[in-house]
Amino acid sequence: MGNREDLLAGARRCLEEKGWARTTVRDIAAASGGVSMAAIGYHFGSREALLNAALIDAIDEWGTHTGRTLAAFGTEGAKSAERYEAMWNGIIESFAAHRTLWLASIEALAQAEHSEDLRRYLAGGQAQGRRGLAAILGGVEEDTVDDKAARTLGAVQMALLTGLMTQWLTDPDQAPTSADIVAGLRALARIVGLDHP
C-alpha cells in the first residue's frame, strides 16, 4: 500500500476507535504506520476530507454487510412474519458485531451538515437503501421496484432500522427485540386499519 491507502486505513481505524470528533491529524498519522501529517494535506487536502473518504468506505462496507444480512433472513418455507422477525434478529446481532460501523453512520449524518459531498453521498445511499429494502421485503429484484414502493415500504423499513439502531446503540437493554418489533407493527396495522390500500 502507498501513503494514500495507508492514510485511509489509518483514518478508518481512528473512526472506529475514537470517532470523528476526537480524531486528530496526529492520531491518523500514527494509525497509518507513521505516514507524515503533511501527507494528509497532499493526498486529501484536509483532515475532514480524509475522514469523509474513510467514513464513506466504512459506510459502503456497512451497507454491503447489511444487504447480505437482510437478503438472507429467515429459513426457506417459513411464514413471512417468521422470516421478517428472523431478519430483525440478524440486524440486532449486527449492532453488537459491527457497533463501530453503525456509530460511524450516525456520525456521518452529523458531519454531512458541514460537507455537501458527504450529504450528497448519504442522500444517494438512502435512496438506494430504500429501494433495496423494498426489493428484499417484496422478494423481487431491485430494478423492478417502483418509486412508490421505495417511498413507502422501503422508507418505512429504513425508518424502523435507523430508529432501532439509535435505541440499541443508546440503551440495548431497553431496545425492542425482533418479537417486539413484529408485535408493534401488528398493533400499528390495527390502528391504521388493514382495509385501507
GROMACS elastic network, one bead per residue, 0.5 to 0.9 nm:
[ bonds ]
;  ai    aj funct       b0    kb
    1     4     6  0.78850   500
    1     5     6  0.57514   500
    1     6     6  0.63047   500
    2     5     6  0.54597   500
    2     6     6  0.61168   500
    2     7     6  0.86063   500
    3     7     6  0.59960   500
    3     8     6  0.85824   500
    3    32     6  0.81241   500
    3    35     6  0.64453   500
    3    36     6  0.88310   500
    3    39     6  0.73746   500
    3    40     6  0.89190   500
    3    43     6  0.83318   500
    4     7     6  0.51709   500
    4     8     6  0.63341   500
    4     9     6  0.87321   500
    4    39     6  0.78872   500
    4    40     6  0.80157   500
    4    43     6  0.61698   500
    4    44     6  0.82788   500
    5     8     6  0.50533   500
    5     9     6  0.61583   500
    5    10     6  0.84771   500
    5    32     6  0.87624   500
    6     9     6  0.51195   500
    6    10     6  0.59899   500
    6    11     6  0.84710   500
    6    29     6  0.89793   500
    6    31     6  0.85060   500
    6    32     6  0.51003   500
    6    33     6  0.72481   500
    6    35     6  0.74833   500
    7    11     6  0.59396   500
    7    12     6  0.83997   500
    7    28     6  0.68039   500
    7    29     6  0.70244   500
    7    31     6  0.79603   500
    7    32     6  0.52098   500
    7    33     6  0.85388   500
    7    35     6  0.71768   500
    7    39     6  0.82545   500
    7    40     6  0.71469   500
    7    43     6  0.88013   500
    7    50     6  0.78038   500
    7    54     6  0.88574   500
    8    11     6  0.51061   500
    8    12     6  0.60803   500
    8    13     6  0.86494   500
    8    28     6  0.86770   500
    8    32     6  0.78442   500
    8    50     6  0.68456   500
    8    51     6  0.79131   500
    8    53     6  0.72643   500
    8    54     6  0.55536   500
    8    57     6  0.87316   500
    9    12     6  0.50613   500
    9    13     6  0.62935   500
    9    14     6  0.87050   500
    9    28     6  0.89114   500
    9    31     6  0.79673   500
    9    32     6  0.66416   500
    9    54     6  0.73802   500
   10    13     6  0.50965   500
   10    14     6  0.62472   500
   10    15     6  0.86606   500
   10    27     6  0.82984   500
   10    28     6  0.53926   500
   10    29     6  0.71344   500
   10    30     6  0.76644   500
   10    33     6  0.76983   500
   10    54     6  0.86745   500
   11    15     6  0.61335   500
   11    16     6  0.86165   500
   11    23     6  0.82056   500
   11    27     6  0.82051   500
   11    28     6  0.52439   500
   11    29     6  0.83378   500
   11    31     6  0.72162   500
   11    32     6  0.74530   500
   11    50     6  0.70819   500
   11    51     6  0.60671   500
   11    53     6  0.87809   500
   11    54     6  0.59707   500
   11    55     6  0.84478   500
   12    15     6  0.50747   500
   12    16     6  0.62638   500
   12    17     6  0.86102   500
   12    28     6  0.86576   500
   12    51     6  0.75398   500
   12    53     6  0.88918   500
   12    54     6  0.51527   500
   12    55     6  0.68847   500
   12    57     6  0.80343   500
   12    58     6  0.71195   500
   13    16     6  0.51373   500
   13    17     6  0.60492   500
   13    18     6  0.82253   500
   13    28     6  0.82560   500
   13    31     6  0.69595   500
   13    32     6  0.87734   500
   13    54     6  0.89453   500
   14    17     6  0.50467   500
   14    18     6  0.53673   500
   14    19     6  0.65042   500
   14    20     6  0.78332   500
   14    22     6  0.87018   500
   14    23     6  0.61465   500
   14    24     6  0.87080   500
   14    27     6  0.69860   500
   14    28     6  0.64677   500
   14    31     6  0.70760   500
   15    18     6  0.54741   500
   15    20     6  0.55527   500
   15    21     6  0.88422   500
   15    22     6  0.86388   500
   15    23     6  0.69953   500
   15    51     6  0.76935   500
   15    54     6  0.79251   500
   15    55     6  0.74823   500
   15    58     6  0.89601   500
   15   100     6  0.79771   500
   15   101     6  0.88330   500
   15   104     6  0.70279   500
   16    19     6  0.59112   500
   16    20     6  0.86668   500
   16    58     6  0.89884   500
   16    99     6  0.88191   500
   16   100     6  0.51588   500
   16   101     6  0.70119   500
   16   103     6  0.83042   500
   16   104     6  0.72667   500
   17    23     6  0.89050   500
   17   100     6  0.76382   500
   18    21     6  0.78952   500
   18    22     6  0.57787   500
   18    23     6  0.60103   500
   19    22     6  0.58932   500
   19    23     6  0.63473   500
   19   100     6  0.84237   500
   19   103     6  0.81223   500
   19   104     6  0.71089   500
   19   107     6  0.76758   500
   20    23     6  0.55732   500
   20    24     6  0.87693   500
   20    48     6  0.89590   500
   20    51     6  0.73014   500
   20    55     6  0.88428   500
   20   104     6  0.78889   500
   20   107     6  0.67923   500
   20   108     6  0.85124   500
   20   111     6  0.84243   500
   21    24     6  0.81754   500
   21   107     6  0.86722   500
   23    26     6  0.82062   500
   23    27     6  0.61203   500
   23    28     6  0.71718   500
   23    51     6  0.88364   500
   24    27     6  0.50637   500
   24    28     6  0.64566   500
   24    29     6  0.87543   500
   24    47     6  0.77692   500
   25    28     6  0.51881   500
   25    29     6  0.62543   500
   25    30     6  0.86810   500
   25    37     6  0.63029   500
   25    40     6  0.78732   500
   25    47     6  0.62589   500
   26    29     6  0.51645   500
   26    30     6  0.62081   500
   26    31     6  0.85911   500
   26    36     6  0.87815   500
   26    37     6  0.66128   500
   27    30     6  0.52164   500
   27    31     6  0.60824   500
   27    32     6  0.84926   500
   28    31     6  0.50621   500
   28    32     6  0.59721   500
   28    33     6  0.89316   500
   28    34     6  0.88208   500
   28    35     6  0.85376   500
   28    37     6  0.79139   500
   28    40     6  0.87061   500
   28    47     6  0.86937   500
   29    32     6  0.50664   500
   29    33     6  0.68615   500
   29    34     6  0.54820   500
   29    35     6  0.52510   500
   29    36     6  0.58869   500
   29    37     6  0.55709   500
   29    39     6  0.86661   500
   29    40     6  0.81392   500
   30    33     6  0.56794   500
   30    34     6  0.50725   500
   30    35     6  0.71837   500
   30    36     6  0.85188   500
   30    37     6  0.89033   500
   31    34     6  0.71482   500
   31    35     6  0.85418   500
   32    35     6  0.57183   500
   32    36     6  0.87802   500
   34    37     6  0.85988   500
   35    38     6  0.84514   500
   35    39     6  0.68725   500
   35    40     6  0.85541   500
   36    39     6  0.54110   500
   36    40     6  0.74899   500
   37    40     6  0.55874   500
   37    41     6  0.75246   500
   38    41     6  0.54684   500
   38    42     6  0.64419   500
   38    43     6  0.88630   500
   39    43     6  0.59315   500
   39    44     6  0.80628   500
   39    45     6  0.89302   500
   40    43     6  0.54442   500
   40    44     6  0.55921   500
   40    45     6  0.65537   500
   40    46     6  0.63378   500
   40    47     6  0.66218   500
   40    50     6  0.71532   500
   41    44     6  0.53924   500
   41    46     6  0.51097   500
   41    47     6  0.73810   500
   41    50     6  0.88194   500
   42    45     6  0.58804   500
   42    46     6  0.83799   500
   43    46     6  0.85106   500
   43    50     6  0.83622   500
   44    47     6  0.74768   500
   44    48     6  0.85892   500
   44    49     6  0.58431   500
   44    50     6  0.55252   500
   44    53     6  0.86978   500
   45    48     6  0.83792   500
   45    49     6  0.65706   500
   45    50     6  0.77439   500
   46    49     6  0.52631   500
   46    50     6  0.63818   500
   46    51     6  0.86522   500
   47    50     6  0.51803   500
   47    51     6  0.61171   500
   47    52     6  0.85451   500
   48    51     6  0.50601   500
   48    52     6  0.60104   500
   48    53     6  0.85972   500
   48   115     6  0.88368   500
   49    53     6  0.62362   500
   49    54     6  0.86531   500
   49   115     6  0.88533   500
   50    53     6  0.51292   500
   50    54     6  0.62107   500
   50    55     6  0.84870   500
   51    55     6  0.58797   500
   51    56     6  0.84579   500
   52    56     6  0.60971   500
   52    57     6  0.86290   500
   52   108     6  0.80964   500
   52   111     6  0.83764   500
   52   115     6  0.84892   500
   52   117     6  0.87033   500
   52   118     6  0.67378   500
   53    56     6  0.51556   500
   53    57     6  0.63565   500
   53    58     6  0.87376   500
   53   118     6  0.87692   500
   54    57     6  0.50854   500
   54    58     6  0.62507   500
   54    59     6  0.86656   500
   55    59     6  0.60739   500
   55    60     6  0.84726   500
   55   101     6  0.89111   500
   55   104     6  0.68331   500
   55   105     6  0.79019   500
   55   107     6  0.88823   500
   55   108     6  0.70453   500
   56    59     6  0.50393   500
   56    60     6  0.60183   500
   56    61     6  0.85586   500
   56   108     6  0.84830   500
   56   118     6  0.79354   500
   56   121     6  0.80058   500
   56   122     6  0.86766   500
   57    60     6  0.51123   500
   57    61     6  0.62909   500
   57    62     6  0.86164   500
   58    61     6  0.51396   500
   58    62     6  0.61171   500
   58    63     6  0.85601   500
   58   101     6  0.63324   500
   58   104     6  0.74413   500
   58   105     6  0.82675   500
   59    63     6  0.59356   500
   59    64     6  0.84731   500
   59   101     6  0.68814   500
   59   102     6  0.83141   500
   59   104     6  0.74098   500
   59   105     6  0.63445   500
   59   108     6  0.86922   500
   60    63     6  0.50481   500
   60    64     6  0.61808   500
   60    65     6  0.86182   500
   60   125     6  0.88773   500
   61    64     6  0.51346   500
   61    65     6  0.61690   500
   61    66     6  0.85005   500
   61   101     6  0.82978   500
   62    65     6  0.51500   500
   62    66     6  0.59762   500
   62    67     6  0.84460   500
   62    98     6  0.80270   500
   62   101     6  0.61488   500
   62   102     6  0.74253   500
   62   105     6  0.85179   500
   63    66     6  0.50582   500
   63    67     6  0.59559   500
   63    68     6  0.85717   500
   63   125     6  0.86662   500
   63   129     6  0.82375   500
   64    67     6  0.51561   500
   64    68     6  0.63446   500
   64    69     6  0.87017   500
   65    68     6  0.52222   500
   65    69     6  0.62302   500
   65    70     6  0.87057   500
   65    94     6  0.88199   500
   66    70     6  0.60866   500
   66    71     6  0.84621   500
   66    91     6  0.74193   500
   66    94     6  0.80695   500
   67    70     6  0.51878   500
   67    71     6  0.59817   500
   67    72     6  0.85573   500
   67   129     6  0.87465   500
   67   132     6  0.79045   500
   67   133     6  0.83055   500
   67   136     6  0.87541   500
   68    71     6  0.51652   500
   68    72     6  0.61663   500
   68    73     6  0.87611   500
   69    72     6  0.54915   500
   69    73     6  0.64977   500
   69    87     6  0.72134   500
   69    90     6  0.62521   500
   69    91     6  0.69029   500
   69    94     6  0.84204   500
   70    73     6  0.54729   500
   70    87     6  0.58175   500
   70    88     6  0.83112   500
   70    90     6  0.76041   500
   70    91     6  0.75821   500
   70   133     6  0.79987   500
   70   136     6  0.70274   500
   70   137     6  0.86830   500
   71    87     6  0.83205   500
   71   133     6  0.89589   500
   71   136     6  0.59716   500
   71   137     6  0.86209   500
   72    75     6  0.82966   500
   72    87     6  0.76631   500
   73    83     6  0.58709   500
   73    84     6  0.70790   500
   73    85     6  0.84247   500
   73    86     6  0.56921   500
   73    88     6  0.82102   500
   73    89     6  0.87045   500
   73    90     6  0.72722   500
   74    77     6  0.87461   500
   74    78     6  0.68248   500
   74    79     6  0.88192   500
   74    80     6  0.85128   500
   74    82     6  0.67920   500
   74    84     6  0.70481   500
   74    85     6  0.78161   500
   74    86     6  0.50435   500
   74    87     6  0.63153   500
   75    78     6  0.55994   500
   75    79     6  0.88831   500
   75    82     6  0.85273   500
   75    83     6  0.66857   500
   75    86     6  0.83454   500
   76    79     6  0.88237   500
   76    83     6  0.86285   500
   77    80     6  0.88868   500
   78    81     6  0.81806   500
   78    82     6  0.60877   500
   78    83     6  0.61823   500
   79    82     6  0.52087   500
   79    83     6  0.62583   500
   79    84     6  0.86328   500
   80    83     6  0.50184   500
   80    84     6  0.60539   500
   80    85     6  0.85797   500
   81    85     6  0.61293   500
   81    86     6  0.85096   500
   81   182     6  0.74951   500
   82    85     6  0.51187   500
   82    86     6  0.60867   500
   82    87     6  0.85773   500
   83    87     6  0.61570   500
   83    88     6  0.87906   500
   84    87     6  0.50429   500
   84    88     6  0.65269   500
   84    89     6  0.88041   500
   84   137     6  0.81734   500
   84   178     6  0.85010   500
   84   182     6  0.78187   500
   85    88     6  0.51489   500
   85    89     6  0.63394   500
   85    90     6  0.88240   500
   85   178     6  0.53028   500
   85   179     6  0.62935   500
   85   181     6  0.78288   500
   85   182     6  0.64951   500
   86    90     6  0.63909   500
   86    91     6  0.87561   500
   86   178     6  0.73712   500
   87    90     6  0.51707   500
   87    91     6  0.63693   500
   87    92     6  0.87393   500
   87   178     6  0.81413   500
   88    92     6  0.60335   500
   88    93     6  0.84601   500
   88   161     6  0.87981   500
   88   177     6  0.79419   500
   88   178     6  0.50820   500
   88   179     6  0.84993   500
   88   181     6  0.80918   500
   89    92     6  0.51832   500
   89    93     6  0.61819   500
   89    94     6  0.86571   500
   89   177     6  0.76255   500
   89   178     6  0.55932   500
   89   179     6  0.87284   500
   90    93     6  0.51090   500
   90    94     6  0.62618   500
   90    95     6  0.88974   500
   91    94     6  0.50239   500
   91    95     6  0.65254   500
   91   161     6  0.83682   500
   91   165     6  0.89506   500
   91   178     6  0.89648   500
   92    95     6  0.51861   500
   92    96     6  0.72142   500
   92   164     6  0.84970   500
   92   165     6  0.81910   500
   92   168     6  0.79819   500
   92   177     6  0.78572   500
   92   178     6  0.77837   500
   93    96     6  0.56287   500
   93    97     6  0.63655   500
   93    98     6  0.85645   500
   94    98     6  0.54589   500
   94    99     6  0.73106   500
   94   102     6  0.88056   500
   95    98     6  0.55235   500
   95    99     6  0.50402   500
   95   100     6  0.86193   500
   95   101     6  0.86786   500
   95   102     6  0.68210   500
   95   165     6  0.72277   500
   95   168     6  0.73707   500
   95   169     6  0.74503   500
   96    99     6  0.51678   500
   96   100     6  0.87906   500
   96   169     6  0.87447   500
   97   100     6  0.86071   500
   98   101     6  0.54749   500
   98   102     6  0.65052   500
   98   103     6  0.87953   500
   99   102     6  0.51990   500
   99   103     6  0.61534   500
   99   104     6  0.85590   500
   99   169     6  0.76632   500
  100   104     6  0.60245   500
  100   105     6  0.86874   500
  101   105     6  0.63726   500
  101   106     6  0.89076   500
  102   105     6  0.51892   500
  102   106     6  0.67338   500
  102   107     6  0.89246   500
  102   165     6  0.74873   500
  102   169     6  0.82827   500
  103   106     6  0.51756   500
  103   107     6  0.63303   500
  103   108     6  0.86101   500
  103   165     6  0.89323   500
  103   166     6  0.88456   500
  103   169     6  0.76784   500
  104   108     6  0.60304   500
  104   109     6  0.87964   500
  105   109     6  0.66411   500
  106   109     6  0.53208   500
  106   110     6  0.68662   500
  106   111     6  0.89191   500
  106   166     6  0.83348   500
  107   110     6  0.52314   500
  107   111     6  0.62027   500
  107   112     6  0.85704   500
  108   111     6  0.50090   500
  108   112     6  0.59278   500
  108   113     6  0.89165   500
  108   118     6  0.76654   500
  108   119     6  0.85395   500
  108   122     6  0.80503   500
  109   112     6  0.51873   500
  109   113     6  0.71480   500
  109   118     6  0.86291   500
  109   119     6  0.77459   500
  109   122     6  0.78015   500
  110   113     6  0.58141   500
  110   114     6  0.79163   500
  111   114     6  0.55367   500
  111   115     6  0.65444   500
  111   118     6  0.76263   500
  111   119     6  0.82593   500
  112   116     6  0.65541   500
  112   117     6  0.77930   500
  112   118     6  0.51976   500
  112   120     6  0.83461   500
  112   121     6  0.89829   500
  112   122     6  0.78479   500
  113   116     6  0.73915   500
  113   118     6  0.84886   500
  113   119     6  0.70100   500
  114   118     6  0.83781   500
  114   119     6  0.83430   500
  115   118     6  0.52984   500
  115   119     6  0.61852   500
  115   120     6  0.86826   500
  116   120     6  0.61133   500
  116   121     6  0.85294   500
  117   120     6  0.52142   500
  117   121     6  0.61831   500
  117   122     6  0.86693   500
  118   122     6  0.60932   500
  118   123     6  0.85011   500
  119   122     6  0.51517   500
  119   123     6  0.60437   500
  119   124     6  0.85428   500
  120   123     6  0.51051   500
  120   124     6  0.61455   500
  120   125     6  0.85230   500
  121   124     6  0.52417   500
  121   125     6  0.61610   500
  121   126     6  0.86775   500
  122   126     6  0.60627   500
  122   127     6  0.86030   500
  123   126     6  0.50958   500
  123   127     6  0.62961   500
  123   128     6  0.86646   500
  124   127     6  0.51505   500
  124   128     6  0.62164   500
  124   129     6  0.84575   500
  125   128     6  0.50655   500
  125   129     6  0.58832   500
  125   130     6  0.85595   500
  126   130     6  0.60646   500
  126   131     6  0.85800   500
  126   155     6  0.87457   500
  126   158     6  0.83426   500
  127   130     6  0.52705   500
  127   131     6  0.64139   500
  127   132     6  0.86307   500
  127   150     6  0.78949   500
  127   151     6  0.87313   500
  127   155     6  0.86679   500
  128   131     6  0.52337   500
  128   132     6  0.60439   500
  128   133     6  0.85658   500
  128   150     6  0.87905   500
  129   133     6  0.59595   500
  129   134     6  0.84593   500
  129   150     6  0.86792   500
  129   154     6  0.74900   500
  129   155     6  0.84685   500
  129   158     6  0.75007   500
  130   133     6  0.52282   500
  130   134     6  0.61908   500
  130   135     6  0.86264   500
  130   149     6  0.86015   500
  130   150     6  0.51799   500
  130   151     6  0.70152   500
  130   152     6  0.86081   500
  130   153     6  0.78383   500
  130   155     6  0.52543   500
  130   156     6  0.83913   500
  130   157     6  0.76886   500
  130   158     6  0.64001   500
  131   134     6  0.51838   500
  131   135     6  0.62172   500
  131   136     6  0.87364   500
  131   142     6  0.64416   500
  131   143     6  0.84288   500
  131   145     6  0.64774   500
  131   146     6  0.80920   500
  131   147     6  0.78548   500
  131   149     6  0.75240   500
  131   151     6  0.80085   500
  131   153     6  0.87584   500
  131   154     6  0.58199   500
  131   155     6  0.82610   500
  132   135     6  0.50463   500
  132   136     6  0.61850   500
  132   137     6  0.86164   500
  132   141     6  0.85269   500
  132   142     6  0.56991   500
  132   143     6  0.89240   500
  132   145     6  0.83195   500
  132   150     6  0.79809   500
  132   154     6  0.72831   500
  133   136     6  0.51104   500
  133   137     6  0.60949   500
  133   138     6  0.83373   500
  133   142     6  0.85600   500
  133   150     6  0.77977   500
  133   153     6  0.77727   500
  133   154     6  0.50457   500
  133   155     6  0.81634   500
  133   157     6  0.68601   500
  133   158     6  0.73906   500
  134   137     6  0.52594   500
  134   138     6  0.58702   500
  134   139     6  0.83176   500
  134   140     6  0.83682   500
  134   142     6  0.77773   500
  134   145     6  0.69520   500
  134   149     6  0.62351   500
  134   150     6  0.56908   500
  134   151     6  0.88287   500
  134   152     6  0.83500   500
  134   153     6  0.55794   500
  134   155     6  0.81122   500
  134   157     6  0.78824   500
  135   138     6  0.50617   500
  135   139     6  0.57917   500
  135   140     6  0.50187   500
  135   141     6  0.57807   500
  135   143     6  0.82788   500
  135   144     6  0.78028   500
  135   145     6  0.61002   500
  135   149     6  0.85861   500
  135   150     6  0.83250   500
  135   154     6  0.79854   500
  136   139     6  0.51246   500
  136   140     6  0.65364   500
  136   141     6  0.77864   500
  136   142     6  0.77724   500
  137   140     6  0.79312   500
  137   153     6  0.81993   500
  137   154     6  0.82889   500
  137   157     6  0.89196   500
  138   141     6  0.86505   500
  138   145     6  0.86579   500
  138   153     6  0.88768   500
  140   143     6  0.84532   500
  140   144     6  0.68370   500
  140   145     6  0.74460   500
  141   144     6  0.55651   500
  141   145     6  0.71415   500
  142   145     6  0.54998   500
  142   146     6  0.89668   500
  143   146     6  0.80909   500
  145   148     6  0.82384   500
  145   149     6  0.63278   500
  145   150     6  0.67769   500
  146   149     6  0.55374   500
  146   150     6  0.64575   500
  146   151     6  0.88142   500
  147   150     6  0.50699   500
  147   151     6  0.60667   500
  147   152     6  0.85504   500
  148   151     6  0.50831   500
  148   152     6  0.60339   500
  148   153     6  0.81636   500
  149   152     6  0.51589   500
  149   153     6  0.53380   500
  149   154     6  0.63788   500
  149   155     6  0.84321   500
  150   153     6  0.59349   500
  150   155     6  0.62116   500
  151   154     6  0.59909   500
  151   155     6  0.52028   500
  151   156     6  0.79091   500
  152   155     6  0.52981   500
  152   156     6  0.59888   500
  152   157     6  0.84640   500
  153   156     6  0.53621   500
  153   157     6  0.61443   500
  153   158     6  0.85881   500
  154   157     6  0.51962   500
  154   158     6  0.61219   500
  154   159     6  0.86216   500
  155   158     6  0.50226   500
  155   159     6  0.61318   500
  155   160     6  0.86544   500
  156   160     6  0.62379   500
  156   161     6  0.85773   500
  157   160     6  0.50650   500
  157   161     6  0.61429   500
  157   162     6  0.87040   500
  158   162     6  0.61089   500
  158   163     6  0.83208   500
  159   162     6  0.53205   500
  159   163     6  0.58915   500
  159   164     6  0.84127   500
  160   163     6  0.51059   500
  160   164     6  0.59765   500
  160   165     6  0.83804   500
  160   181     6  0.87243   500
  161   164     6  0.52699   500
  161   165     6  0.60485   500
  161   166     6  0.87609   500
  162   166     6  0.62624   500
  162   167     6  0.86472   500
  163   166     6  0.53489   500
  163   167     6  0.63347   500
  163   168     6  0.85884   500
  164   167     6  0.50589   500
  164   168     6  0.58961   500
  164   169     6  0.84200   500
  164   175     6  0.70478   500
  164   176     6  0.73973   500
  165   168     6  0.51246   500
  165   169     6  0.59888   500
  165   170     6  0.84176   500
  165   175     6  0.88693   500
  166   169     6  0.52359   500
  166   170     6  0.60380   500
  166   171     6  0.84524   500
  166   175     6  0.89973   500
  167   170     6  0.52243   500
  167   171     6  0.58604   500
  167   172     6  0.67441   500
  167   174     6  0.78049   500
  167   175     6  0.54476   500
  167   176     6  0.81469   500
  168   171     6  0.53289   500
  168   173     6  0.77350   500
  168   174     6  0.77177   500
  168   175     6  0.52281   500
  168   176     6  0.80266   500
  169   172     6  0.61716   500
  169   175     6  0.87263   500
  170   175     6  0.85219   500
  171   174     6  0.56634   500
  171   175     6  0.62419   500
  172   175     6  0.50164   500
  172   176     6  0.82630   500
  173   176     6  0.84634   500
  174   177     6  0.89166   500
  176   179     6  0.78188   500
  176   180     6  0.53778   500
  176   181     6  0.63373   500
  177   180     6  0.50022   500
  177   181     6  0.63357   500
  177   182     6  0.88251   500
  178   181     6  0.51124   500
  178   182     6  0.64320   500
  178   183     6  0.86867   500
  179   182     6  0.52372   500
  179   183     6  0.61372   500
  179   184     6  0.84839   500
  180   183     6  0.50565   500
  180   184     6  0.59230   500
  180   185     6  0.85142   500
  181   184     6  0.50294   500
  181   185     6  0.61393   500
  181   186     6  0.86296   500
  182   185     6  0.51313   500
  182   186     6  0.62738   500
  182   187     6  0.87010   500
  183   186     6  0.51048   500
  183   187     6  0.62863   500
  183   188     6  0.87061   500
  184   187     6  0.50170   500
  184   188     6  0.61943   500
  184   189     6  0.85697   500
  185   189     6  0.60631   500
  185   190     6  0.86726   500
  186   190     6  0.64079   500
  186   191     6  0.88046   500
  187   190     6  0.52133   500
  187   191     6  0.64757   500
  187   192     6  0.89552   500
  188   192     6  0.62515   500
  188   193     6  0.82676   500
  189   192     6  0.53230   500
  189   193     6  0.56915   500
  189   194     6  0.60253   500
  190   194     6  0.65173   500
  191   194     6  0.84831   500
  192   195     6  0.87070   500
  192   196     6  0.78141   500
  193   196     6  0.60778   500
  194   197     6  0.79465   500
